[in-house]
Amino acid sequence: MSVLPPDLPRLRTLATYLRGELSRTEQALAAAEKRKATTTRQQPAPEPPAWLVERGIGVGRLPVRVHAGDCWDTRSRCAPADADQIRALLAQGIPACPHCRPDTALGVLE
């Protein structure tokens, strides 16, 4: 059983009404998307971490290298760390990135 009217005049009226509702809905959607885009642009980007720990692949994911936060040679396996954690890892023998040299920046020389 259909909820639509069976006669042609009422079906045309309904189609006209629904086209209008669709148009208003699309306008409201466009306005909402514009507001969201404006809000997103106004929020500042999050501050990048000062130091990064690069972890290995596999179970346990042990640290394999340390980086400065703005290093170009980081990979997706990096996690933020603070200066004390980086110093401790360097003291344990985890190598420093040869490009950004976090050991030099922290005053930890080999």
C-alpha positions as CSV (number, residue, x, y, z in Angstrom):
1,M,0.0,0.0,0.0
2,S,1.4,3.4,-1.1
3,V,1.2,6.5,1.0
4,L,1.2,8.6,-2.2
5,P,-2.1,10.0,-3.6
6,P,-3.3,8.1,-6.7
7,D,-4.4,11.1,-8.8
8,L,-2.3,13.2,-11.1
9,P,-3.0,16.7,-9.7
10,R,-2.1,15.8,-6.1
11,L,1.0,14.0,-7.3
12,R,2.1,17.1,-9.2
13,T,1.5,19.3,-6.1
14,L,3.5,16.9,-4.0
15,A,6.4,16.9,-6.5
16,T,6.4,20.7,-6.6
17,Y,6.4,20.8,-2.8
18,L,9.2,18.3,-2.5
19,R,11.4,20.2,-5.1
20,G,11.0,23.3,-2.9
21,E,11.9,21.4,0.2
22,L,14.9,19.8,-1.5
23,S,16.1,23.3,-2.6
24,R,15.8,24.7,0.9
25,T,17.6,21.7,2.3
26,E,20.5,22.0,-0.2
27,Q,20.8,25.7,0.7
28,A,20.8,25.0,4.4
29,L,23.4,22.2,3.8
30,A,25.7,24.6,1.8
31,A,25.4,27.3,4.6
32,A,26.3,24.7,7.2
33,E,29.3,23.5,5.2
34,K,30.5,27.1,4.7
35,R,30.2,27.7,8.5
36,K,32.2,24.6,9.3
37,A,34.9,25.5,6.7
38,T,35.2,29.0,8.2
39,T,35.5,27.6,11.7
40,T,38.1,25.1,10.7
41,R,40.2,27.7,9.0
42,Q,40.1,30.0,12.0
43,Q,41.5,27.4,14.4
44,P,45.3,27.5,14.6
45,A,47.2,24.4,13.8
46,P,48.4,22.4,16.8
47,E,51.9,23.1,18.0
48,P,54.3,20.4,16.8
49,P,56.1,18.4,19.5
50,A,59.6,19.5,20.3
51,W,61.0,16.0,20.3
52,L,60.1,12.7,18.7
53,V,60.9,9.0,19.3
54,E,60.9,6.8,16.3
55,R,59.8,3.3,17.1
56,G,60.6,0.0,15.3
57,I,58.2,-2.4,13.7
58,G,56.7,-5.4,15.5
59,V,55.7,-6.4,18.9
60,G,57.1,-4.2,21.6
61,R,58.0,-1.4,19.1
62,L,61.3,-0.4,20.8
63,P,62.8,3.0,20.2
64,V,65.2,3.0,17.3
65,R,66.1,6.7,16.8
66,V,65.3,10.1,18.3
67,H,64.5,13.3,16.4
68,A,63.8,17.0,16.9
69,G,60.2,17.8,16.4
70,D,60.8,19.7,13.1
71,C,63.0,17.0,11.5
72,W,62.2,16.3,7.9
73,D,63.3,12.6,8.2
74,T,60.6,11.4,10.6
75,R,58.3,8.6,9.7
76,S,54.8,7.5,10.7
77,R,56.2,5.5,13.6
78,C,57.2,8.6,15.6
79,A,55.6,9.6,19.0
80,P,56.0,12.9,20.9
81,A,58.4,12.9,23.8
82,D,59.8,15.5,26.2
83,A,63.4,16.5,26.5
84,D,64.1,14.3,29.6
85,Q,62.8,11.2,27.8
86,I,65.1,12.0,24.8
87,R,68.1,12.5,27.0
88,A,67.4,9.2,28.8
89,L,67.1,7.4,25.4
90,L,70.3,8.9,24.2
91,A,72.0,7.8,27.4
92,Q,70.7,4.2,26.8
93,G,72.4,4.2,23.4
94,I,69.5,5.0,21.1
95,P,71.0,6.8,18.1
96,A,70.2,10.4,17.3
97,C,68.9,11.4,13.9
98,P,72.0,12.4,11.8
99,H,70.0,15.2,10.1
100,C,68.3,17.1,13.0
101,R,70.9,16.1,15.7
102,P,68.7,16.3,18.8
103,D,71.7,15.2,20.9
104,T,73.6,18.4,19.9
105,A,70.5,20.6,20.5
106,L,70.1,19.1,24.0
107,G,73.8,19.3,24.8
108,V,74.2,15.5,25.0
109,L,77.4,14.7,23.2
110,E,78.5,11.1,22.5
